[in-house]
């Protein structure tokens, strides 16, 4: 299924929401420190053997945490990457705008993320379809794609699958990425990833659950 076409008003809502997705800097940010998030959290496992490589944010607010395979560096990874972000909800006016169009926040957010990926790809972007679903009771939208030329860090392209989850109190954005190591690696596959590896990432997304919210169980320590 292709990306859902949005009305002009909904597109304006997309643009406003997209501004919330990048990590906001601030004096109170804890850079590179590992902490236990407080409040509602998304529980999702990285692929087996992957390690935490980076964490930044506030225990009671927005944060980002990255995972990498063994022996991969944060600034030059190739095999894979996993990023998890916790985000605050947009303001009430934007939420009302989205609801009035029979959409939810993940649908709008993932559509804008994918449109941004296509705009920012210096080469050819091969999109995946958008899937709007419910994951263990969590409204979710999933999409992705592959850019065949993504700059000096990924000269042979970079692919990703991205999911946005709408909790009761927070939004969560999860991204899995991959970069071919050579010009011809996995060229027989449209998104330069084996079906088995892509399915592994989708299975991990399908296993996500919420904890720590008002009507949710406590998060494991």
Secondary structure by P-SEA (a helix, b strand, c coil): cccccccaaaaaaaaaaaaaccccccccccccbbbbbccbbbbbbcccccccccccccccccbbbbbbcccccccccccbbbbbbbbbbccaaaaaaaaaacccaaaaaaaaaaaaaaaacccbbbbbbbbbbbcccccccccccccccccccccccccbbbbbbbcccbbbbbbbbbbbccccccccccccccaaaaaaaaaaaaacccccccccccccc
